């Protein structure tokens, strides 16, 4: 059976500093789900716990008390609405969520490709090199997959994100093309064994036809290695919702995904 577009597990509210849009609230997110026939959605605001040292000045205000202001989530008979978060990994390999907080979230997104945060996720020296950025793509994902995390409810966000190299579109595509396929095979084989979810992000999937072989290569390899996938709009504003389903469908079709390729996180008990 073909992979159905029935969920969105990466959505920000106005509580994320990069949104701050009062229209991007939990009621509007439920409305988006109902309008698009989604039965499972998750709010994943940016988060770095104040019990973990090393937060950047941007992350410091976005602690648990801040993002928990979205609770309780609105309920709807047709839509399951879950509380999650998008934490981060700094340049030292520290992740911003302590073990004692795992239970507080249904789903935890951890990106390894936020390489636009100079000084926090990447050094100035590394930021100027395509080869070093490509190596960081490998090393950071490798480090994440060796951490003691609850992988059954962890998603790795936007692995083909433009923030891998945001100097220009050409720089981004070149950096992505430099990542060795054998490294991808090794990492995605590990990811499949751990059961971690691999994200199909709306922004990543908004590529031109002539770019598709470069952008889809990691996901084709991940699929061949047995990984499972989830959809994430990464919406920060209601306008992002307008063509989300169309972009998701294109990605699913190009990757020839079926329901057996779908990632599910367990419901909290």
C-alpha positions as CSV (number, residue, x, y, z in Angstrom):
1,X,0.0,0.0,0.0
2,X,1.3,3.4,-0.9
3,X,2.6,5.7,1.8
4,X,-0.3,7.9,2.9
5,X,0.0,11.6,3.7
6,X,-1.7,11.4,7.1
7,X,0.7,13.1,9.6
8,X,3.1,16.0,10.1
9,X,5.6,15.6,13.0
10,X,7.6,18.8,12.6
11,X,5.6,21.9,13.3
12,X,6.6,25.1,15.2
13,X,4.3,27.4,17.0
14,X,4.8,31.1,17.9
15,X,6.8,29.9,20.9
16,X,9.8,29.2,18.7
17,X,11.8,32.4,18.4
18,X,12.2,32.0,14.7
19,X,8.4,32.1,14.4
20,X,7.0,34.6,16.9
21,X,3.9,34.7,14.7
22,X,0.8,34.9,16.9
23,X,-1.2,33.3,14.1
24,X,0.9,30.2,14.3
25,X,-0.9,28.8,17.4
26,X,-2.0,25.3,18.3
27,X,-5.6,26.0,17.2
28,X,-4.4,27.0,13.8
29,X,-2.2,23.9,13.6
30,X,-5.3,21.7,14.3
31,X,-7.2,23.5,11.6
32,X,-4.4,22.8,9.1
33,X,-4.5,19.1,10.0
34,X,-8.3,18.9,9.5
35,X,-8.1,20.7,6.2
36,X,-5.5,18.3,4.9
37,X,-6.8,15.0,6.3
38,X,-4.0,14.5,8.8
39,X,-4.8,12.3,11.7
40,X,-1.5,12.7,13.7
41,X,0.4,15.9,14.2
42,X,3.1,17.1,16.6
43,X,4.2,20.5,17.8
44,X,8.0,20.7,17.9
45,X,9.2,24.0,19.2
46,X,12.9,24.8,19.4
47,X,14.2,23.7,22.8
48,X,17.4,23.6,24.9
49,X,17.0,22.6,28.5
50,X,18.4,24.8,31.2
51,X,19.8,21.7,32.9
52,X,22.2,21.3,29.9
53,X,25.2,23.6,29.7
54,X,26.2,25.3,26.5
55,X,23.0,26.9,25.2
56,X,23.6,29.7,22.7
57,X,22.1,33.1,23.5
58,X,19.4,32.2,20.9
59,X,18.5,28.9,22.6
60,X,18.6,30.1,26.2
61,X,15.1,31.5,26.4
62,X,13.6,28.4,24.7
63,X,13.7,26.1,27.8
64,X,11.1,23.6,28.9
65,X,9.0,26.1,30.8
66,X,8.8,28.2,27.7
67,X,7.8,25.6,25.2
68,X,5.4,23.9,27.7
69,X,3.2,27.0,27.4
70,X,1.5,25.3,24.5
71,X,0.1,22.7,26.9
72,X,-2.6,21.5,27.2
73,X,-2.9,20.9,23.5
74,X,-6.3,21.3,21.9
75,X,-8.1,18.0,21.3
76,X,-10.1,16.9,18.3
77,X,-11.9,13.6,17.6
78,X,-10.2,13.3,14.2
79,X,-6.7,14.5,15.0
80,X,-4.2,13.1,17.6
81,X,-2.1,16.1,18.7
82,X,1.3,15.3,20.3
83,X,3.8,17.4,22.3
84,X,7.3,17.2,21.0
85,X,10.4,19.3,20.6
86,X,13.2,20.2,18.3
87,X,16.4,20.3,20.3
88,X,19.9,20.6,18.8
89,X,23.5,19.4,18.9
90,X,26.4,21.9,19.5
91,X,29.8,21.7,18.0
92,X,31.0,19.6,20.9
93,X,28.4,16.9,20.3
94,X,26.2,18.0,23.2
95,X,22.5,17.6,22.7
96,X,20.2,20.0,24.6
97,X,17.8,17.5,26.2
98,X,18.6,15.7,29.5
99,X,17.5,12.1,30.1
100,X,15.1,13.2,32.8
101,X,13.1,15.1,30.1
102,X,12.7,12.2,27.7
103,X,9.4,11.2,29.3
104,X,7.9,14.7,28.8
105,X,7.8,14.4,25.0
106,X,6.0,12.1,22.6
107,X,8.6,12.8,19.9
108,X,12.0,14.4,19.9
109,X,13.6,15.9,16.8
110,X,17.3,16.3,16.7
111,X,18.9,18.0,13.6
112,X,22.5,17.4,12.7
113,X,22.5,19.9,9.8
114,X,22.1,23.2,11.5
115,X,25.5,24.4,10.2
116,X,24.4,28.0,9.9
117,X,25.0,28.6,13.7
118,X,28.7,29.7,13.5
119,X,30.4,29.4,16.8
120,X,27.6,27.1,18.2
121,X,27.2,24.2,15.8
122,X,30.2,24.9,13.6
123,X,33.6,26.6,13.9
124,X,34.5,29.5,11.7
125,X,37.3,27.4,10.2
126,X,35.0,24.6,9.2
127,X,32.3,26.9,7.9
128,X,34.5,28.1,5.0
129,X,35.1,24.6,3.5
130,X,32.8,22.5,1.4
131,X,34.8,19.4,2.3
132,X,34.7,20.1,6.1
133,X,30.9,20.8,6.0
134,X,30.4,17.5,4.1
135,X,32.6,15.7,6.8
136,X,30.5,17.3,9.5
137,X,27.4,15.9,8.0
138,X,28.8,12.5,8.5
139,X,30.5,13.0,11.8
140,X,27.6,14.7,13.5
141,X,25.1,12.1,12.4
142,X,27.5,9.4,13.5
143,X,27.9,11.0,16.9
144,X,24.1,11.2,17.3
145,X,23.6,7.6,16.4
146,X,26.0,6.5,19.1
147,X,24.3,8.4,21.9
148,X,22.1,6.7,24.6
149,X,18.8,8.2,23.3
150,X,15.2,6.8,23.2
151,X,15.5,6.2,19.4
152,X,12.0,4.7,19.2
153,X,10.7,8.3,19.5
154,X,13.6,10.3,17.9
155,X,13.6,11.8,14.4
156,X,16.6,13.1,12.6
157,X,15.5,16.3,10.9
158,X,16.1,17.7,7.4
159,X,19.2,15.7,6.4
160,X,19.3,17.5,3.0
161,X,18.7,20.9,4.6
162,X,20.0,24.0,2.8
163,X,21.6,25.0,6.1
164,X,24.3,22.4,5.5
165,X,25.8,25.2,3.5
166,X,23.8,28.4,3.3
167,X,26.3,30.5,1.5
168,X,24.5,29.9,-1.8
169,X,22.4,27.3,-3.5
170,X,25.4,26.2,-5.5
171,X,27.5,25.8,-2.4
172,X,24.8,23.8,-0.8
173,X,24.4,21.4,-3.7
174,X,28.2,21.0,-4.0
175,X,28.6,20.2,-0.3
176,X,25.7,17.7,-0.4
177,X,27.3,16.0,-3.4
178,X,30.6,15.6,-1.6
179,X,29.2,13.3,1.1
180,X,30.4,9.8,0.4
181,X,27.7,7.3,-0.3
182,X,29.6,4.6,1.6
183,X,29.4,6.8,4.7
184,X,25.7,7.2,4.1
185,X,25.2,3.5,3.8
186,X,27.0,2.9,7.1
187,X,25.1,5.5,9.0
188,X,21.7,4.6,7.6
189,X,22.2,1.0,8.3
190,X,22.9,1.9,11.9
191,X,19.8,4.2,11.9
192,X,17.6,1.4,10.6
193,X,18.8,-0.9,13.4
194,X,18.1,1.7,16.0
195,X,14.7,2.5,14.7
196,X,15.2,6.2,14.4
197,X,12.9,8.2,12.1
198,X,14.3,9.9,9.0
199,X,12.5,13.2,8.1
200,X,11.2,14.2,4.8
201,X,11.2,18.0,5.3
202,X,9.0,20.2,3.2
203,X,11.8,22.7,2.6
204,X,14.3,20.0,1.6
205,X,11.8,18.5,-0.8
206,X,11.2,21.8,-2.5
207,X,13.9,21.3,-5.1
208,X,14.1,21.9,-8.8
209,X,13.8,18.9,-11.1
210,X,17.4,19.2,-12.1
211,X,18.5,19.0,-8.5
212,X,16.5,15.9,-7.5
213,X,19.3,13.3,-7.9
214,X,21.6,15.2,-5.6
215,X,18.9,16.0,-3.0
216,X,17.2,12.6,-3.0
217,X,20.4,10.5,-2.9
218,X,20.6,10.4,1.0
219,X,16.9,9.3,1.2
220,X,17.2,6.7,-1.6
221,X,20.2,5.2,0.3
222,X,18.3,5.4,3.6
223,X,15.4,3.5,2.1
224,X,17.7,0.9,0.7
225,X,19.2,0.4,4.1
226,X,15.8,-0.2,5.7
227,X,15.1,3.2,7.3
228,X,11.6,4.5,7.9
229,X,10.4,8.0,7.2
230,X,8.1,10.7,8.6
231,X,6.9,13.9,7.1
232,X,7.6,17.4,8.6
233,X,6.4,20.7,7.2
234,X,8.8,22.6,9.6
235,X,6.1,25.3,9.4
236,X,6.8,28.5,11.3
237,X,3.9,30.5,9.8
238,X,0.4,29.5,8.5
239,X,1.4,30.4,5.0
240,X,3.8,27.3,5.0
241,X,0.7,25.0,5.2
242,X,-0.6,26.1,1.8
243,X,1.3,23.6,-0.4
244,X,2.7,21.2,2.2
245,X,0.6,18.2,1.1
246,X,1.5,18.6,-2.5
247,X,5.2,18.7,-1.7
248,X,5.0,15.7,0.6
249,X,3.2,13.8,-2.2
250,X,5.9,14.6,-4.7
251,X,8.6,13.3,-2.3
252,X,6.7,10.1,-1.6
253,X,6.1,9.5,-5.3
254,X,9.7,10.1,-6.3
255,X,11.0,7.8,-3.5
256,X,8.3,5.2,-4.2
257,X,7.5,4.9,-0.6
258,X,4.9,2.5,0.8
259,X,3.3,2.2,4.3
260,X,6.0,-0.2,5.3
261,X,8.5,2.7,4.9
262,X,6.6,4.8,7.5
263,X,8.0,5.7,10.9
264,X,5.6,5.6,13.9
265,X,6.6,6.8,17.4
266,X,4.9,5.0,20.3
267,X,2.1,6.8,22.1
268,X,2.8,7.8,25.7
269,X,1.1,5.7,28.3
